[in-house]
Amino acid sequence: MITINPPAPIASFRLIFWCAALLGLPVMASATGLLPSAPSTPSVEGKFDPIPVFFIYPPLKRQGSADDALSSGRVINSHVSMAAPASKAWRIAFLFPHLKDPYWVGCAYGVMSEAKRLGVEVDIFPADGYNDLVGQLRKMDEAIAAKYDAIVISPLSQTANNPSIAKARAQGIPVFELANDSNSDDLTIKVTTSLKSMGKDALQWVIQDAQQRGLKSINIALLPGPADAGWVKGEVDGTREAASKAAMKVNILAIAYGDSDRIGQTQLAAQLISEYGKNLDYILGCTGCAPAAILPLKEAGLNGKIKIVAYDLTREIAGLIAKGDIVASVDTKGVSQARVTINAAVNFLEGRTKVLPHTILVKLGLVDGSNYTKYKFDSSTAPDGYTPILSYAPEKMK
């Protein structure tokens, strides 16, 4: 197995438009760039169905991941319902890795729609990507200095954000974690999914598909995202674990790490396909990574041989499943994670939570051609055409 380093970035967004045009996909302009359009999904802002989750309580492994909590803690199968509106306009800062792909646009939608319903003030501070740890740490310092009532962070690193989380806690600011995992013991509550299960579920789908195709063994490659991100480690570890226990031989020929930026991922996918494409059966990729493999596969004439499976769902990926360019996707339900997080933060600030869970895991979904038409995308993705806003204050909106 070979790990491929990410290529140097290109300073132009023309490639995204060119990719979409070659794929025959319409494009829409948004705050995140040019994205292939996805099917429309009905969504009622200000209302959501109870969200299936696991609440995890101590005893727990110290400095552990969410999956460590799942394996070592006291797990309660439950759900999260809508919290009551807040008694005051609490100020909550959200630190995102970026807004360059539809996953984080979905999270922004979940945050802002709930901020309006709950009546709290919210600011989203995106970094410039997974290579911008310094930028995220600076924004964390600024949020601490601004004395927000709570901070929600989607950390860029499994460990490097921990000192700043500890700093906020020392100054009396509760810190919640959204989606991206870390091993900080200073978080008030972490809200994510079983990141290892992303890899396990994706590979389980691949194995079942391979068995239906009559394959006795398979060769796969991974485009999991940036190497130091907690969710990427979960994806890769889960894939490796599922491969080791599979009923057939699963060979992981390459793991190509890199930021989820579309241009860089298209280059990375092209490099991977050039080196391994003739031997590959499947490519598994993150939300910004899986779509980036489509054009290189078509250019290499391998799109009929190699199938693409996504580790997570966006509106773009939903549309690509409908077209058949991506065959399946695990779903970490980003919108639901955002809703759970802001509801947990408001309940904590209101003093409603008597016993705090260490971790709340939103249960995964999976979508493919067999359940696409019945799938409830509104729990996972932003409405079609949604353009993210970064700030909301109730008193300013009246």
KEKE-3310 file (N, C-alpha, C; in steps of 0.2 Angstrom, whole numbers, plus 5000, padded with zeros to 4 digits):
npx = (5004:5003:5005:5000:5006:4998:4995:5003:4993:4982:4980:4966:4949:4943:4944:4935:4923:4925:4926:4913:4906:4911:4906:4893:4885:4874:4878:4879:4880:4887:4891:4902:4908:4908:4896:4890:4873:4860:4846:4830:4825:4812:4811:4807:4810:4814:4808:4811:4811:4813:4830:4839:4851:4866:4868:4882:4890:4901:4910:4925:4938:4952:4957:4952:4945:4929:4925:4932:4925:4913:4916:4920:4912:4896:4883:4868:4854:4845:4836:4836:4826:4818:4824:4817:4814:4827:4829:4836:4846:4858:4876:4884:4899:4904:4916:4922:4930:4931:4921:4920:4915:4900:4896:4899:4892:4879:4880:4881:4868:4860:4864:4861:4847:4842:4847:4838:4826:4828:4831:4844:4860:4872:4888:4897:4914:4924:4939:4952:4953:4959:4973:4975:4978:4984:4976:4963:4966:4969:4957:4950:4956:4952:4938:4937:4942:4932:4923:4912:4897:4897:4907:4908:4917:4924:4936:4952:4962:4967:4973:4980:4972:4969:4975:4970:4956:4957:4961:4950:4940:4946:4944:4931:4922:4911:4915:4910:4910:4909:4905:4919:4932:4941:4954:4952:4950:4943:4932:4914:4903:4904:4899:4896:4898:4900:4915:4924:4914:4910:4920:4919:4905:4905:4914:4908:4897:4903:4909:4898:4892:4903:4902:4890:4894:4901:4915:4930:4940:4945:4952:4956:4956:4959:4953:4953:4954:4961:4976:4978:4966:4953:4941:4945:4955:4947:4939:4948:4954:4942:4939:4951:4949:4937:4941:4951:4943:4934:4924:4930:4946:4953:4962:4970:4976:4981:4982:4977:4981:4974:4969:4952:4948:4942:4949:4962:4960:4955:4967:4974:4966:4968:4981:4982:4974:4981:4992:4987:4975:4972:4971:4962:4946:4937:4935:4935:4929:4930:4918:4922:4931:4927:4918:4927:4935:4928:4929:4943:4942:4933:4941:4951:4945:4940:4928:4918:4923:4928:4921:4914:4913:4906:4911:4903:4888:4882:4872:4877:4883:4872:4865:4874:4873:4861:4863:4872:4885:4892:4890:4886:4883:4889:4881:4883:4874:4875:4868:4859:4868:4873:4861:4859:4870:4869:4857:4860:4870:4862:4853:4862:4867:4855:4854:4847:4851:4854:4863:4877:4880:4895:4898:4888:4882:4877:4866:4872:4867:4864:4864:4859:4856:4845:4837:4836:4825:4816:4823:4827:4833:4833:4837:4850:4856:4858:4845:4841:4851:4854:4862:4875:4874:4883:4881:4870:4858:4846:4840:4844:4837:4824)
npy = (4994:5011:5028:5043:5059:5075:5085:5101:5116:5123:5140:5144:5143:5139:5125:5118:5122:5118:5104:5101:5105:5095:5084:5085:5091:5103:5119:5129:5145:5149:5154:5145:5143:5135:5122:5106:5104:5097:5086:5092:5094:5093:5104:5110:5124:5128:5117:5100:5082:5070:5066:5052:5045:5041:5043:5045:5041:5043:5028:5032:5031:5041:5055:5051:5046:5049:5036:5028:5032:5026:5013:5011:5018:5021:5018:5024:5022:5033:5048:5065:5079:5094:5108:5119:5137:5149:5158:5170:5180:5171:5171:5163:5156:5148:5138:5133:5122:5126:5133:5127:5116:5106:5100:5107:5118:5113:5110:5124:5128:5120:5125:5139:5139:5134:5143:5154:5149:5146:5158:5164:5171:5170:5167:5162:5156:5153:5143:5143:5131:5114:5115:5126:5128:5137:5148:5144:5143:5156:5162:5155:5161:5174:5172:5168:5180:5188:5184:5175:5166:5153:5141:5133:5121:5114:5104:5106:5097:5082:5083:5096:5107:5106:5113:5126:5124:5120:5132:5140:5134:5136:5149:5150:5147:5137:5123:5116:5102:5099:5088:5086:5076:5076:5073:5080:5082:5093:5097:5102:5095:5083:5082:5071:5058:5040:5039:5029:5020:5026:5022:5008:5005:5010:5001:4989:4990:4990:4977:4969:4973:4969:4955:4952:4955:4945:4944:4938:4944:4961:4976:4992:5010:5024:5040:5050:5062:5076:5072:5074:5076:5072:5065:5059:5050:5042:5037:5030:5021:5013:5008:5000:4991:4985:4979:4970:4960:4955:4945:4942:4944:4960:4972:4986:4997:5010:5026:5042:5056:5073:5090:5094:5102:5105:5107:5103:5090:5084:5084:5075:5064:5061:5058:5046:5038:5037:5029:5018:5014:5004:4992:4994:4992:4999:5016:5024:5039:5055:5069:5080:5073:5061:5066:5072:5062:5058:5064:5062:5048:5046:5052:5043:5032:5023:5023:5014:5003:5005:5009:5022:5026:5036:5042:5051:5061:5073:5086:5088:5075:5067:5070:5065:5052:5049:5051:5040:5042:5041:5027:5024:5031:5033:5042:5054:5064:5079:5091:5087:5084:5097:5103:5096:5099:5114:5114:5107:5115:5127:5121:5118:5131:5136:5129:5117:5104:5091:5080:5078:5071:5064:5062:5064:5054:5055:5044:5035:5035:5027:5029:5023:5018:5010:5015:5028:5037:5037:5043:5053:5067:5080:5079:5079:5087:5104:5114:5115:5126:5134:5147:5150:5160:5169:5175:5179:5188:5190:5202:5211:5207:5210)
npz = (5000:4996:5001:4994:4992:4993:4978:4972:4974:4962:4956:4952:4948:4937:4933:4940:4935:4922:4924:4928:4916:4907:4913:4910:4919:4926:4933:4948:4955:4970:4987:4990:4978:4962:4959:4955:4952:4963:4967:4971:4988:5000:5013:5029:5037:5054:5059:5064:5063:5077:5080:5078:5090:5099:5116:5126:5141:5155:5162:5154:5141:5144:5134:5122:5106:5098:5094:5103:5115:5111:5112:5125:5134:5143:5134:5128:5119:5110:5106:5099:5102:5097:5105:5117:5114:5118:5133:5132:5121:5118:5114:5102:5095:5080:5074:5059:5047:5034:5020:5008:5002:5000:5011:5023:5020:5022:5036:5040:5036:5045:5057:5056:5054:5065:5074:5072:5075:5089:5094:5096:5096:5083:5076:5062:5059:5047:5044:5031:5026:5028:5029:5036:5050:5058:5056:5061:5074:5078:5076:5086:5097:5095:5097:5110:5116:5113:5122:5120:5124:5122:5113:5098:5090:5075:5074:5066:5068:5076:5088:5089:5091:5105:5116:5114:5116:5129:5135:5133:5141:5153:5155:5157:5147:5139:5128:5113:5102:5085:5073:5066:5074:5090:5103:5114:5132:5137:5132:5133:5127:5115:5098:5085:5074:5073:5067:5063:5058:5047:5038:5039:5035:5022:5016:5018:5010:4998:4998:4998:4985:4977:4979:4973:4960:4957:4961:4967:4975:4979:4973:4980:4982:4992:4994:5006:5012:5022:5030:5044:5050:5062:5057:5045:5049:5056:5045:5038:5047:5050:5037:5035:5046:5043:5031:5035:5041:5031:5021:5009:5000:5002:4995:4999:4989:4988:4997:4996:5003:5006:5006:5006:4995:4979:4967:4970:4974:4962:4955:4963:4962:4949:4948:4956:4949:4937:4941:4947:4941:4932:4939:4949:4957:4965:4971:4986:4993:5002:5005:4997:4989:4983:4972:4964:4958:4947:4934:4931:4930:4919:4909:4908:4903:4912:4919:4918:4923:4936:4952:4961:4978:4991:5007:5014:5013:5002:4995:4982:4980:4981:4969:4960:4963:4958:4945:4943:4943:4955:4966:4978:4995:5012:5025:5036:5041:5041:5043:5053:5063:5066:5070:5082:5089:5091:5098:5110:5115:5118:5127:5138:5141:5146:5157:5157:5156:5166:5168:5160:5144:5138:5125:5110:5098:5081:5072:5058:5041:5024:5007:4991:4974:4977:4987:4985:4980:4991:5001:5015:5013:5019:5032:5031:5021:5015:5008:4991:4982:4992:5000:5011:5026:5038:5050:5063:5072:5083:5088:5078:5067:5068)
capx = (5000:5007:5002:5001:5006:4994:4999:5003:4987:4981:4976:4961:4943:4941:4944:4928:4918:4927:4924:4906:4904:4913:4902:4886:4881:4873:4882:4876:4885:4886:4897:4907:4911:4903:4894:4885:4866:4857:4839:4827:4822:4808:4814:4803:4814:4811:4805:4814:4809:4818:4836:4841:4857:4868:4871:4888:4892:4907:4917:4927:4945:4954:4960:4950:4941:4922:4924:4934:4919:4908:4918:4922:4907:4889:4879:4861:4851:4840:4835:4836:4821:4819:4824:4813:4818:4831:4826:4840:4850:4865:4880:4888:4903:4905:4923:4922:4936:4930:4915:4922:4911:4893:4895:4899:4886:4874:4881:4879:4861:4858:4866:4857:4840:4840:4848:4832:4821:4830:4832:4851:4865:4877:4893:4902:4920:4927:4946:4953:4954:4963:4980:4975:4977:4985:4970:4958:4968:4968:4949:4948:4958:4947:4931:4938:4943:4926:4918:4906:4894:4899:4911:4907:4923:4925:4944:4956:4967:4965:4977:4983:4967:4967:4977:4965:4950:4958:4961:4943:4937:4949:4941:4924:4918:4910:4917:4906:4913:4904:4907:4926:4934:4948:4954:4952:4946:4941:4925:4908:4900:4906:4893:4899:4896:4905:4919:4926:4909:4910:4924:4916:4899:4906:4917:4903:4893:4908:4910:4891:4892:4908:4900:4885:4897:4905:4922:4933:4944:4945:4957:4952:4960:4956:4954:4949:4954:4967:4978:4978:4959:4950:4936:4949:4958:4941:4937:4954:4954:4936:4940:4956:4946:4932:4945:4954:4938:4930:4924:4935:4952:4952:4968:4970:4982:4984:4978:4980:4978:4975:4963:4946:4948:4940:4955:4968:4957:4955:4974:4976:4963:4971:4988:4980:4971:4986:4997:4984:4968:4971:4971:4957:4939:4933:4938:4931:4932:4926:4913:4925:4935:4923:4916:4933:4937:4923:4932:4949:4940:4931:4946:4955:4941:4939:4922:4914:4926:4929:4915:4915:4908:4907:4911:4898:4883:4880:4867:4880:4884:4865:4863:4878:4871:4855:4866:4876:4892:4894:4886:4883:4886:4887:4878:4884:4869:4878:4863:4857:4874:4873:4855:4860:4875:4866:4852:4864:4873:4857:4851:4867:4867:4849:4854:4842:4854:4856:4868:4879:4884:4902:4897:4882:4884:4871:4867:4873:4863:4867:4860:4861:4851:4839:4833:4837:4819:4813:4828:4825:4839:4832:4840:4857:4859:4854:4840:4844:4852:4855:4868:4876:4875:4888:4880:4863:4857:4838:4838:4846:4833:4817)
capy = (5000:5017:5034:5048:5066:5080:5089:5108:5119:5128:5146:5145:5139:5137:5118:5116:5124:5113:5097:5100:5105:5089:5079:5086:5094:5111:5122:5135:5149:5150:5157:5141:5141:5132:5116:5103:5105:5091:5086:5096:5091:5098:5106:5115:5128:5129:5111:5094:5076:5068:5063:5046:5046:5037:5047:5041:5043:5039:5029:5033:5032:5048:5058:5046:5048:5047:5029:5026:5033:5021:5006:5011:5022:5019:5020:5024:5022:5038:5053:5072:5083:5101:5111:5125:5143:5152:5164:5176:5179:5169:5172:5156:5156:5142:5138:5128:5121:5130:5133:5125:5110:5106:5097:5112:5122:5110:5112:5131:5128:5117:5130:5146:5138:5133:5149:5158:5146:5146:5165:5165:5175:5165:5169:5156:5158:5147:5144:5143:5124:5110:5117:5133:5127:5144:5153:5142:5144:5163:5163:5153:5166:5179:5170:5168:5187:5192:5182:5172:5162:5146:5140:5126:5120:5108:5105:5104:5092:5077:5085:5102:5112:5104:5119:5132:5121:5120:5139:5143:5131:5139:5156:5149:5147:5130:5122:5110:5099:5097:5084:5084:5074:5077:5069:5084:5081:5099:5098:5101:5089:5082:5079:5068:5051:5035:5040:5022:5017:5028:5017:5001:5005:5011:4995:4984:4991:4988:4970:4966:4974:4965:4948:4952:4955:4938:4945:4934:4948:4967:4981:4998:5015:5029:5048:5051:5069:5078:5067:5075:5077:5066:5061:5056:5045:5037:5034:5025:5015:5009:5004:4995:4986:4981:4975:4964:4955:4954:4938:4941:4948:4967:4975:4994:4999:5017:5030:5048:5061:5080:5095:5092:5107:5101:5107:5098:5083:5082:5082:5069:5058:5059:5055:5040:5033:5036:5024:5012:5013:4998:4987:4996:4990:5004:5021:5027:5046:5060:5073:5084:5069:5056:5069:5074:5056:5056:5067:5058:5041:5046:5053:5037:5027:5018:5024:5008:4997:5007:5012:5027:5026:5041:5041:5055:5063:5080:5087:5086:5068:5064:5071:5061:5045:5048:5050:5034:5043:5038:5022:5024:5035:5034:5048:5056:5068:5085:5095:5084:5085:5104:5104:5093:5103:5120:5113:5105:5121:5131:5118:5119:5138:5137:5125:5112:5098:5089:5076:5079:5066:5065:5062:5062:5051:5054:5038:5035:5032:5025:5030:5021:5018:5006:5019:5035:5041:5038:5045:5060:5071:5086:5078:5078:5092:5110:5115:5116:5133:5138:5151:5151:5166:5168:5179:5180:5191:5191:5209:5214:5204:5213)
capz = (5000:4995:5002:4990:4995:4989:4973:4973:4972:4956:4958:4947:4949:4931:4933:4943:4929:4916:4926:4928:4909:4904:4915:4908:4925:4927:4939:4951:4958:4977:4991:4990:4972:4957:4961:4951:4956:4966:4967:4976:4994:5004:5020:5033:5042:5060:5062:5062:5067:5082:5077:5081:5092:5105:5121:5129:5147:5158:5162:5147:5140:5143:5128:5117:5101:5099:5094:5109:5119:5110:5114:5133:5139:5144:5128:5128:5112:5111:5100:5101:5099:5097:5112:5118:5112:5123:5137:5130:5115:5120:5109:5101:5090:5077:5070:5054:5044:5028:5017:5001:5000:5002:5018:5028:5019:5025:5043:5041:5036:5051:5063:5056:5054:5072:5078:5071:5079:5096:5096:5099:5091:5080:5071:5059:5057:5044:5042:5024:5024:5032:5029:5039:5057:5062:5055:5065:5081:5079:5076:5092:5102:5095:5100:5118:5118:5112:5127:5118:5129:5120:5106:5094:5085:5071:5074:5060:5070:5082:5094:5089:5094:5112:5120:5114:5119:5137:5136:5133:5147:5159:5155:5159:5141:5137:5121:5110:5096:5080:5067:5067:5081:5093:5109:5120:5138:5140:5129:5137:5124:5108:5094:5079:5072:5073:5061:5060:5055:5040:5034:5039:5031:5015:5013:5018:5004:4992:4998:4995:4978:4974:4979:4968:4953:4957:4962:4973:4978:4976:4974:4981:4984:4996:4994:5012:5014:5025:5035:5052:5053:5065:5053:5040:5053:5057:5039:5036:5052:5049:5031:5036:5050:5039:5026:5039:5043:5026:5018:5003:5000:5000:4994:4998:4985:4989:5001:4994:5007:5004:5008:5002:4990:4973:4962:4973:4974:4955:4953:4967:4959:4942:4949:4959:4943:4932:4944:4950:4939:4928:4944:4954:4957:4968:4974:4991:4994:5006:5001:4992:4986:4978:4965:4960:4954:4941:4928:4929:4928:4912:4904:4908:4900:4917:4923:4918:4927:4943:4955:4966:4984:4995:5014:5017:5008:5001:4989:4975:4979:4980:4962:4957:4964:4954:4938:4942:4943:4962:4967:4985:5000:5019:5027:5043:5042:5044:5045:5059:5068:5067:5074:5089:5093:5094:5103:5116:5118:5121:5133:5143:5143:5149:5163:5157:5156:5173:5168:5153:5140:5135:5117:5106:5091:5077:5069:5051:5035:5018:5001:4985:4969:4979:4992:4983:4979:4997:5006:5018:5012:5023:5038:5029:5017:5014:5003:4984:4980:4999:5001:5018:5029:5043:5056:5064:5079:5084:5088:5072:5062:5069)
cpx = (5004:5002:5004:5001:5001:4998:4998:4996:4987:4977:4971:4955:4940:4940:4938:4923:4919:4925:4917:4903:4905:4909:4895:4882:4880:4877:4878:4881:4883:4892:4903:4910:4905:4902:4889:4878:4864:4850:4836:4824:4818:4811:4809:4808:4811:4808:4809:4811:4815:4823:4838:4849:4859:4871:4876:4890:4898:4905:4919:4935:4947:4958:4959:4946:4933:4921:4927:4929:4914:4909:4919:4917:4901:4885:4872:4858:4845:4838:4835:4830:4822:4819:4819:4817:4821:4827:4830:4844:4857:4869:4885:4892:4904:4912:4923:4929:4936:4923:4915:4919:4904:4891:4895:4894:4880:4874:4879:4872:4858:4859:4861:4850:4838:4842:4842:4827:4822:4830:4839:4855:4871:4882:4897:4908:4924:4935:4946:4954:4958:4970:4980:4974:4979:4979:4964:4960:4968:4961:4947:4950:4954:4940:4932:4939:4936:4921:4912:4903:4896:4902:4909:4913:4922:4933:4947:4961:4964:4968:4979:4978:4966:4969:4972:4958:4951:4958:4954:4939:4940:4947:4933:4919:4917:4912:4913:4910:4908:4908:4915:4928:4940:4948:4955:4948:4943:4934:4919:4904:4903:4900:4896:4895:4901:4909:4922:4920:4908:4914:4921:4910:4900:4909:4912:4899:4897:4908:4903:4890:4897:4905:4894:4888:4901:4912:4924:4937:4944:4951:4954:4958:4956:4958:4950:4949:4961:4969:4977:4971:4956:4945:4940:4952:4953:4939:4942:4954:4948:4937:4945:4953:4941:4936:4948:4949:4933:4930:4928:4941:4951:4959:4968:4977:4985:4979:4981:4977:4979:4969:4958:4944:4947:4946:4960:4966:4957:4962:4976:4973:4966:4978:4987:4978:4976:4991:4993:4977:4967:4969:4965:4950:4935:4938:4933:4934:4927:4922:4916:4930:4932:4921:4922:4936:4934:4927:4938:4947:4937:4936:4951:4951:4939:4932:4917:4916:4927:4923:4917:4910:4910:4907:4906:4894:4883:4875:4870:4881:4877:4863:4868:4876:4865:4857:4870:4883:4896:4888:4882:4886:4884:4884:4879:4879:4871:4873:4860:4862:4874:4867:4856:4865:4872:4861:4855:4867:4868:4854:4856:4867:4861:4849:4849:4845:4857:4862:4871:4882:4891:4902:4890:4884:4877:4872:4868:4867:4867:4862:4863:4855:4844:4834:4833:4830:4815:4817:4826:4831:4839:4836:4848:4860:4855:4850:4844:4845:4853:4862:4870:4877:4879:4886:4872:4862:4850:4836:4839:4841:4826:4816)
cpy = (5006:5023:5039:5055:5070:5084:5097:5111:5123:5134:5148:5141:5137:5129:5115:5117:5119:5106:5096:5100:5098:5083:5080:5089:5101:5113:5128:5139:5150:5153:5152:5139:5138:5125:5113:5103:5098:5091:5090:5092:5095:5098:5111:5118:5129:5123:5105:5088:5074:5064:5058:5047:5041:5042:5042:5045:5040:5032:5028:5033:5039:5049:5053:5050:5047:5040:5026:5026:5028:5015:5006:5014:5018:5022:5019:5026:5027:5042:5060:5075:5090:5104:5117:5131:5145:5157:5170:5175:5177:5169:5166:5157:5149:5142:5132:5128:5126:5130:5131:5119:5110:5104:5102:5118:5120:5111:5119:5132:5126:5122:5136:5145:5137:5139:5154:5155:5147:5153:5166:5168:5170:5168:5163:5159:5153:5149:5143:5136:5120:5111:5124:5132:5134:5148:5151:5143:5151:5165:5161:5158:5172:5178:5170:5176:5190:5189:5179:5167:5155:5146:5133:5126:5113:5108:5103:5098:5088:5080:5093:5108:5111:5110:5124:5130:5122:5128:5142:5140:5135:5146:5156:5148:5139:5129:5115:5108:5097:5094:5081:5082:5076:5073:5073:5082:5087:5101:5098:5095:5089:5079:5077:5062:5046:5035:5034:5019:5019:5024:5010:5001:5005:5004:4989:4984:4988:4981:4967:4967:4970:4957:4947:4952:4949:4939:4941:4938:4955:4972:4988:5003:5020:5036:5050:5058:5071:5074:5068:5076:5071:5062:5057:5049:5039:5033:5028:5019:5011:5005:4998:4989:4981:4976:4969:4958:4953:4947:4937:4945:4955:4970:4983:4996:5006:5021:5037:5054:5068:5084:5093:5098:5103:5101:5102:5091:5080:5080:5076:5063:5056:5056:5047:5035:5032:5030:5018:5010:5007:4992:4988:4993:4996:5009:5024:5034:5050:5064:5077:5080:5064:5060:5070:5068:5055:5058:5063:5051:5041:5048:5047:5031:5021:5018:5018:5002:4999:5011:5016:5026:5032:5040:5045:5058:5071:5081:5085:5078:5064:5064:5066:5053:5044:5048:5044:5035:5041:5033:5022:5029:5034:5041:5050:5062:5075:5090:5093:5085:5093:5106:5102:5097:5110:5119:5111:5111:5126:5127:5118:5126:5139:5133:5119:5105:5096:5085:5076:5073:5068:5066:5060:5060:5051:5048:5039:5033:5030:5026:5027:5021:5014:5010:5026:5039:5041:5041:5052:5064:5077:5085:5078:5084:5098:5110:5117:5124:5137:5141:5153:5158:5165:5171:5179:5183:5193:5198:5213:5212:5207:5219)
cpz = (5000:4997:4998:4993:4990:4984:4975:4971:4966:4958:4953:4949:4943:4930:4935:4938:4924:4918:4925:4921:4906:4906:4913:4913:4924:4933:4941:4955:4966:4981:4992:4983:4967:4958:4957:4956:4958:4966:4973:4982:4998:5011:5023:5038:5048:5063:5060:5066:5072:5078:5081:5083:5097:5110:5125:5135:5150:5161:5155:5147:5140:5137:5122:5112:5102:5098:5100:5115:5118:5112:5122:5137:5140:5139:5129:5121:5113:5105:5103:5098:5100:5104:5112:5116:5119:5127:5135:5124:5116:5113:5108:5095:5087:5073:5065:5050:5037:5026:5010:4998:5003:5009:5023:5026:5022:5033:5044:5041:5043:5057:5062:5056:5061:5076:5078:5075:5087:5099:5099:5094:5089:5075:5069:5057:5054:5043:5034:5022:5029:5033:5033:5047:5061:5062:5060:5073:5083:5080:5083:5098:5101:5098:5108:5120:5118:5117:5125:5124:5128:5114:5104:5089:5082:5070:5068:5062:5076:5088:5095:5091:5101:5116:5120:5117:5127:5139:5137:5139:5153:5160:5156:5153:5139:5129:5119:5104:5091:5074:5067:5074:5083:5099:5115:5126:5141:5136:5134:5134:5117:5104:5087:5077:5073:5067:5058:5056:5048:5035:5033:5035:5024:5012:5013:5012:4998:4992:4995:4988:4974:4973:4973:4961:4952:4958:4968:4977:4975:4978:4975:4983:4987:4995:5000:5015:5018:5030:5042:5055:5056:5061:5048:5043:5054:5051:5037:5040:5051:5043:5032:5041:5047:5034:5029:5040:5037:5024:5012:5004:4998:5001:4994:4995:4986:4993:4999:4998:5004:5006:5003:4996:4983:4968:4964:4972:4967:4953:4957:4964:4953:4943:4952:4953:4938:4935:4945:4946:4935:4933:4949:4952:4960:4971:4980:4993:4999:5002:4996:4987:4981:4972:4961:4956:4948:4935:4926:4927:4921:4907:4903:4905:4905:4921:4923:4922:4935:4946:4960:4972:4989:5003:5017:5011:5008:4996:4982:4974:4978:4973:4958:4957:4959:4947:4937:4942:4950:4963:4973:4990:5007:5020:5034:5045:5045:5046:5052:5065:5070:5072:5081:5093:5096:5099:5110:5119:5121:5128:5139:5146:5147:5156:5163:5157:5163:5173:5161:5150:5138:5128:5115:5099:5087:5073:5061:5047:5030:5013:4995:4980:4972:4983:4990:4983:4986:5003:5009:5018:5017:5030:5037:5026:5017:5008:4996:4984:4987:4998:5008:5020:5035:5049:5057:5071:5079:5084:5082:5066:5062:5065)
residu = (MET:ILE:THR:ILE:ASN:PRO:PRO:ALA:PRO:ILE:ALA:SER:PHE:ARG:LEU:ILE:PHE:TRP:CYS:ALA:ALA:LEU:LEU:GLY:LEU:PRO:VAL:MET:ALA:SER:ALA:THR:GLY:LEU:LEU:PRO:SER:ALA:PRO:SER:THR:PRO:SER:VAL:GLU:GLY:LYS:PHE:ASP:PRO:ILE:PRO:VAL:PHE:PHE:ILE:TYR:PRO:PRO:LEU:LYS:ARG:GLN:GLY:SER:ALA:ASP:ASP:ALA:LEU:SER:SER:GLY:ARG:VAL:ILE:ASN:SER:HIS:VAL:SER:MET:ALA:ALA:PRO:ALA:SER:LYS:ALA:TRP:ARG:ILE:ALA:PHE:LEU:PHE:PRO:HIS:LEU:LYS:ASP:PRO:TYR:TRP:VAL:GLY:CYS:ALA:TYR:GLY:VAL:MET:SER:GLU:ALA:LYS:ARG:LEU:GLY:VAL:GLU:VAL:ASP:ILE:PHE:PRO:ALA:ASP:GLY:TYR:ASN:ASP:LEU:VAL:GLY:GLN:LEU:ARG:LYS:MET:ASP:GLU:ALA:ILE:ALA:ALA:LYS:TYR:ASP:ALA:ILE:VAL:ILE:SER:PRO:LEU:SER:GLN:THR:ALA:ASN:ASN:PRO:SER:ILE:ALA:LYS:ALA:ARG:ALA:GLN:GLY:ILE:PRO:VAL:PHE:GLU:LEU:ALA:ASN:ASP:SER:ASN:SER:ASP:ASP:LEU:THR:ILE:LYS:VAL:THR:THR:SER:LEU:LYS:SER:MET:GLY:LYS:ASP:ALA:LEU:GLN:TRP:VAL:ILE:GLN:ASP:ALA:GLN:GLN:ARG:GLY:LEU:LYS:SER:ILE:ASN:ILE:ALA:LEU:LEU:PRO:GLY:PRO:ALA:ASP:ALA:GLY:TRP:VAL:LYS:GLY:GLU:VAL:ASP:GLY:THR:ARG:GLU:ALA:ALA:SER:LYS:ALA:ALA:MET:LYS:VAL:ASN:ILE:LEU:ALA:ILE:ALA:TYR:GLY:ASP:SER:ASP:ARG:ILE:GLY:GLN:THR:GLN:LEU:ALA:ALA:GLN:LEU:ILE:SER:GLU:TYR:GLY:LYS:ASN:LEU:ASP:TYR:ILE:LEU:GLY:CYS:THR:GLY:CYS:ALA:PRO:ALA:ALA:ILE:LEU:PRO:LEU:LYS:GLU:ALA:GLY:LEU:ASN:GLY:LYS:ILE:LYS:ILE:VAL:ALA:TYR:ASP:LEU:THR:ARG:GLU:ILE:ALA:GLY:LEU:ILE:ALA:LYS:GLY:ASP:ILE:VAL:ALA:SER:VAL:ASP:THR:LYS:GLY:VAL:SER:GLN:ALA:ARG:VAL:THR:ILE:ASN:ALA:ALA:VAL:ASN:PHE:LEU:GLU:GLY:ARG:THR:LYS:VAL:LEU:PRO:HIS:THR:ILE:LEU:VAL:LYS:LEU:GLY:LEU:VAL:ASP:GLY:SER:ASN:TYR:THR:LYS:TYR:LYS:PHE:ASP:SER:SER:THR:ALA:PRO:ASP:GLY:TYR:THR:PRO:ILE:LEU:SER:TYR:ALA:PRO:GLU:LYS:MET:LYS)
# end
